[in-house]
Amino acid sequence: MIVQPARRLDSVEEYYFAHKLREVRGLISEGKDVINLGIGNPDLPPSAQVIDRLRDAAADGTVHGYQPYKGIAELRQAMANYYLNTYNVSVDPEREILPLMGSKEGIFHLSMAFLDPGDEVLVPNPGYLGYASAARLAGASVRLYDLNEENDWLPDLDALEKTDLRRIKLMWLNYPHMPTGAVANSRFFARVSDFGARNGILICHDNPYSQIDNNEPLSIFNGGSMNNCVELNSLSKSHNMAGWRIGMYVGAEKYLKHVIAVKSNLDSGMFKATQLAAVEALTLPTDWHRSQSEVYRRRKDLVYHMLDSLGCRYSRDGVGMFVWSQVPDEIDNVEHFADSLLHEKHVFFAPGFIFGSNGKRYLRVSVCAADERIEEAINRII
Ligand SMILES: Cc1ncc(COP(=O)(O)O)c(C=O)c1O
């Protein structure tokens, strides 16, 4: 007997990385020394004081029960302080902050909370795959909007406004942008917020990279209005805590209450010791973030050298933990090129097509690997 999966699963594919990383693990089990420059999984550790806090908190006998759906008050306050200190944005920790288990789950919550079958969602091409998957799982349709180098990887809002937007309910934005590293400024955030207000669209900004190799971290609320914008943020990249699963929703209560309605039916709160350690992480000084960014910058210099020798084009102004690079014309299929580097040189890069058709001439190179590993990759490739 076989029980058929739900039809909603027809609309989502297995995450590219899930099957590619199986292939990588297969090579490793055959004894191949694969250098993974494909994924944005920080290899650097969290601050020692964060780990100490987790250990001490876990040893306290009173932390092991269920926790409030809204997170503990100390964590919401620490998140509000973080917004004030990092972005100069004031938020009410009682009503406008919701701790999440990573921003990925927030993408799903927002989609479940606001989308019905027949609704449409604006999703960036190229962009993070989670926005489209969550929309489809919620039964909505995806309308891709183009990002390209000529437009500095920013949406053409005037062109979008000439289209029929009546079914569009949410628009996903993500700056600093993954995979390109492009940034937006507060003027753009104000414009997109007005665009949302005029057209009845909730602007959902996903902001996990603002602290990585970036001199000017911005929130959508530097320009955008709480009336029709919400933001997701995350400690995964900014605090080297991807496996801890800590993120946050920031936005007006009128939207947050619907997110809680979904979330409270899915999980039963986050382990208190993790929340207390997250409080510690959120109080790390700017210098700590600066020191992490210096490591990434040094590694990017190595990657530039490698890309030069491959004849790739890239910008040195990209923010975040990736270098987005255009392959030379003589390489006609970037997926095959990435596969040949994986199988022949045992170096894994993410081909840009997986982030959308506008990425098909690009490779995304992660700097989440030690300098020596990147140097070794250079030796194998050059
Ligand atoms: C743009 C973007 N959004 C969200 C996520 C998910 O982050 P989190 O670990 O907070 O769920 C990622 C992770 O790679 C990402 O690149």
The ligand as an SDF file (V2000), in Angstrom:
LIG
                    3D

 16 16  0  0  0  0  0  0  0  0999 V2000
   17.5690   35.5170    2.3030 C   0  0  0  0  0  0  0  0  0  0  0  0
   17.4240   34.4930    3.3670 C   0  0  0  0  0  0  0  0  0  0  0  0
   16.3470   34.5200    4.1500 N   0  0  0  0  0  0  0  0  0  0  0  0
   16.1710   33.6280    5.1270 C   0  0  0  0  0  0  0  0  0  0  0  0
   17.0940   32.6370    5.3610 C   0  0  0  0  0  0  0  0  0  0  0  0
   16.8240   31.6700    6.4720 C   0  0  0  0  0  0  0  0  0  0  0  0
   17.4540   32.0860    7.6190 O   0  0  0  0  0  0  0  0  0  0  0  0
   17.1420   31.4780    9.0480 P   0  0  0  0  0  0  0  0  0  0  0  0
   18.3170   30.6400    9.4030 O   0  0  0  0  0  0  0  0  0  0  0  0
   16.9990   32.6750    9.9290 O   0  0  0  0  0  0  0  0  0  0  0  0
   15.8860   30.6990    8.9720 O   0  0  0  0  0  0  0  0  0  0  0  0
   18.2350   32.5550    4.5730 C   0  0  0  0  0  0  0  0  0  0  0  0
   19.1970   31.4710    4.8010 C   0  0  0  0  0  0  0  0  0  0  0  0
   20.0030   31.1000    4.0440 O   0  0  0  0  0  0  0  0  0  0  0  0
   18.4100   33.5150    3.5570 C   0  0  0  0  0  0  0  0  0  0  0  0
   19.4840   33.4940    2.7600 O   0  0  0  0  0  0  0  0  0  0  0  0
  1  2  1  0
  2  3  1  0
  2 15  2  0
  3  4  2  0
  4  5  1  0
  5  6  1  0
  5 12  2  0
  6  7  1  0
  7  8  1  0
  8  9  2  0
  8 10  1  0
  8 11  1  0
 12 13  1  0
 12 15  1  0
 13 14  2  0
 15 16  1  0
M  END
$$$$
